[in-house]
Amino acid sequence: MLIVPGCSKLESFPEEMGDLEKLEWLDARDTLISRLPSSFVRLNKLKLLNFAKVKSEDGLFFVFPQVNEG
């Protein structure tokens, strides 16, 4: 479980986030995160994402990394 709500200056997660193989919950509400690192696709155990009230400075809502089939 990774809980960072209210970290109003948090803009991104590091690429190493994909190494958190057992991560099941990610709560990043009320942050500035608008894009996830490409390693995010390796989080196979992830069950819950919360990005409620994410603020955007550039007008983008949210960008997920591209997942390639195969």
CORVEN-V768084 format. One record per backbone hydrogen bond with DSSP energy under -1.0 kcal/mol. CO is the residue of the C=O (numbers start at 1). NH is the residue of the N-H. Records with the same first field share a line. If there is no record, write none. Layout:
CO = NH / NH
//
This chain:
2 = 27
4 = 7
6 = 8
7 = 10
10 = 32
14 = 17
15 = 18
16 = 19
17 = 20
19 = 21
20 = 23
24 = 47 / 48
25 = 2
26 = 50
27 = 4
29 = 6
31 = 55
34 = 63
37 = 40
38 = 41
39 = 42
40 = 43
42 = 44
43 = 46
48 = 26
50 = 28
51 = 54
52 = 30
63 = 36
//
